[in-house]
């Protein structure tokens, strides 16, 4: 009896000891990771967490830290999975729910124009509220859930509710989220440098580096690269920004797929992303005199943007002109003139360049305006003919709907009429 | 000649706001994305079908008007259909 009892105690003690060691291992990896994260060393932070999760699989503290870092990297899907797992352990529920709240807040309130063609998804709004509320209930004395709740109230225009939550957060710690503050400050620093006459290049580069480390979203890479390209500075770094920015954009699109309901939008977003960074890489190569890379990259951007990006078309025009390829230069500048997305300075630059191209081709400068008007008309006509799609020639499928006023809309009943049927979305 | 607008929005509030702003003179109905993809081959919005009087689709135009000649182009398509 006694022997058995002693054995049981000994077994229990060793199990307890093992679990204490287990917990200690996990928490030391967590601390190591969070310390690395605090000094923006993402690679070291993620490495420590992976090591920790090998030693203590499924540890909630490690998962909560990992989810937080994934989210900072805008890897919404990975972050969400990790945080949902972490939220099941009461000790880390508050932390995990807070970061889930941040993800849902972004999707519900901040996603508008976070990437071209992106929009807020209202279905995430109640989820954000639920997550911040769960975080607050799990750890009432923690300030961050109140900041989250305040941010929701503010986004919904409930100003006094927002101020009450921020005030409560301040009593408990501080009235705003450090991660969001850091990002805002980095954005403001970039905007200041962009507006400045001739800011020191080293400062510009440092501000870009800081911003993309804080949150690697593709628009920040593109903005930074364009700031440096405009000054023809730090070109090897611009090339690196083009590579990293493309990867960041692809990851952003894939990890936020719920932002797209139609498959065409996903492909279009990936293409747009790749086109943006191919053009940046191509133009950086052109400025550096690497014509081979410039040609390949600018052509890649043109193919992916289906010749619809005015910036890329301007670059291609200049590239062609530098090779005395007047015919292609002319085509690219004409495209810029025809694109609705071209801004007036681009149109002016394209027109000036065209004048030069025509003069070099031996055309009479007096006839330029007339030639330009006639050519643009002809191009417009060609585009009309080219845009005939895949359903052409088929019968229109039957469809009966009720319009917003409650009247019947029946396609079959429209036989005998010419019909323009337009599918749209309000974004 | 009949214009029919079909919204594929998930969010009726967003649609209401849009319709309120634009004050369309033609009927606006709602339909779901999956069905639009399946039955009408709509993979992106906007997608426009120009249908002649026999109910045959003559043109399918996908995407926003990148060349800024939307009105001219729409007019041209309609003229083509009417002259059939």
Interface residues (C-beta under 8 A of the other chain):
Chain A: X122 X123 X261 X262 X263 X264 X265 X268 X308 X338 X339 X340 X341 X380 X383 X384 X387 X388 X389 X390 X391 X392 X393 X394 X395 X396 X397 X399 X401 X402 X403 X404 X405 X407 X409 X411 X412 X414 X415 X416 X417 X418 X419 X420 X421 X422 X423 X424 X425 X426 X427
Chain B: X1 X2 X3 X4 X5 X6 X7 X8 X9 X10 X11 X13 X14 X15 X16 X17 X18 X19 X27 X28 X29 X30 X31 X33 X36 X37 X39 X40 X41 X42 X43 X44 X45 X46 X47 X48 X49 X50 X51 X52 X53 X54 X55 X56 X57 X58 X59 X60 X61 X62 X65 X66 X67 X68 X69 X72 X73 X74 X76 X77 X78 X81 X82
